[in-house]
């Protein structure tokens, strides 16, 4: 996979479970170790650093299993997802906002802000559906900070209109919609066994 494509996938969300990754020692020496400033996204920043020095190979097989338990570091961030969004922005700032030997088609930091800003906006929409007004306000503020153009979008106006509806009417509309299209509650429980990481599309 070209480095530019891998970087774009990483902006959307870390595509590499740490136990399943290997790297050339020479490249590891070039990029250094984990960044202490990124306790949640240090691994994502590492993979992105590798991609600034060459293309990335992807193996379409299960390579590792991860045990989920109550003391996983990621659980604390999953409980407050804006922390994840903010740390991904910090990682992108460090990797994309400064000159580096990137692919000429590599994403810019401004592009990363827009991508993550859109993600935060749709997270906010899910919070609105769940009736979590304060959390929705916080998410919308971050979305607008990352991608100011969102404020003038049709989706932003529709969300404002949806939030203005009485709670009962909003719930009725959500239950009336096609379940396959209805947004899931942001805090919905995940299945005990699930695929993480990215698999290449079938040829």
N, C-alpha and C positions, 0 to 999 in steps of 0.2 A: 504494500500500500504506500502510495506517495506520502511524504511527510506532511504536505499541506492538508490532505484529506484526513489523516490521523489527527492533526491538530484541531481541525473543525469538530471531529467526533469527540475529542477530549473536552472542548468547550461546553458541549451539551451535557456531558457527564463523564466521569472517569470510566473509560472502557476496559481497563486492565486490572483484574484481580491480582494483587501482588504476588501470591505464590505461583502464579502461572507464567511469570515473565522471566526472560533471561536477556542478558545484554553482553556485548563485547566488553572485555575489561578495558580496552583502550578508550572506548567511548565513555565508560563509567569514570575513568580518570579525568577525562576532559570536563565532564559536567559536574563532578564532585558528588557529595553526599546529599542526604535529605536536608531540606531547608527548615531550620528550627522555627522560622516565622510563620510556617504553614502547618500547624499540627494536624489538621484534618485533610489537607490536600497535598501534603508533601509527596506522596506517591504519584499523584496525577502530575504534579510539576516535574517529577523525575522523568516520567514517560514522555512528557512534552519536550523536555530538554534533550532526550535521546533523539526525538524526531527532528530537532533542529540540526542534527548532524547526519541525517540520512533517512532513507525509507524504513518502513516498519513491516516485518513479516507477521502474518496472522495465521494461526493453526486452527482449523475448524473441528477440534475435538475437545472433549472435557479433559482438562489438565489438572484440576485440583478441586477439593471440597473445602468449604469454609464452615466452621462450627459457629453458630450464632448463640450467644448466651447473654445474660443480664449485664455483664461488665464489658461487652464490646465497646470500644471507643466510639464507633460510628453511631451507637444508639443515642448518645447524648445529642449528636448533631441531627439525627433523624427526628428527634423530638422538637427541635427548633430549626426548621429547614432554612430559614433566612441566613443562619450561620454558614450552611453549606454554600448557598449562593454567594455570600460575601467572600468566603475563602476561595471559591473558584475564580472570582473576579481578581482577588489578590494574586493568585497563581498566574492568571493570564497577564496581569500587569507586569509581573516579573519576567515572564517569558516572551511576551509579544510587544511590549512597549519600548524595548531597547534594541539596538542593532544586534543582529545575530545571523549566523549563516543559514538563513531560512530559505526554503523553496520560494521561488519568485511569486508563486500563487498563494503563499501562506496567508492565513487570516491576520488582520491587524487587531490591535487592542480595541479600537472603536467597533469593529465587527463583533468581537467577543462581548462587549458591553450590550450591543443590540440583541444578540442571541440570548444572553442570560436575562436581560431585561424582559424579553418576551416570555421566557420561562416563568419569571417571577410574576408577571401579569396574570398568566393562566393559573398559577398557584393561588393568586389573590382571588380569582374568579371562583375557584373551588372553595376557598374560605368563605366567600360571600354566600355560596349555596349552603354551606354548613351553618350559617348564621353567626360566624365568628368575626364580628364587626371590627374589633380593635386590631386583631391580627391581619385582617384584610387591609385596613388603613396603613399598617406598617409595611405590608408587602407592596401596596400601590405606591407608597412614597419611594421605596427602593426601585421599583420598576421605572418610575418616571425619572429618577436620578440617573439610572443606567441608560435609558432610551427615551429621551424627552419627546421624541416624535409620537410616542404612544398616546400622549394626552389629546392629540388631534385626530386619533383614529376612530373608526366606526365601532371597533370592539370596546374601546374605552367608554364611549357614549352609551353603548348597550349595557355595559356593566353598571354604570351610574344609574341607568333606568331600572335595571334589575334590583339594585340595592334600595331604590326608592319604593319598591312594592312592599305592601304589608307582608309580614313573615308567613302568615297562613296562605296567602295567594302565591307567594314564591314557592312554598313547599308543594302546593297543589300543581303548579306548573312543572316542577321538577318530576313529580310522580307521574304526570301525564306524558312526559317525553319518552321517547324510545329508550329503554334501559341501556341499550348498547351505546347510546350517545350521551347519556346523562353523566356528568362529571362525578368521579368517585370522591368520597370524603377524603381530604388530605391525610387524615390520621388513620385511614383504613389499614387493618392488619394485613401483613404479608403472609403468603403461604409458608409453611415450615421448610419446604424445599423448592428453591427457585434458581433459575439460571441467572448468573450475573456476568458482567463483562460483555464484550461484543463479539458476535460471530459473523463472518463474512456471508453476504447473500449467496444463494445458490447460483452457480454459473448458468 
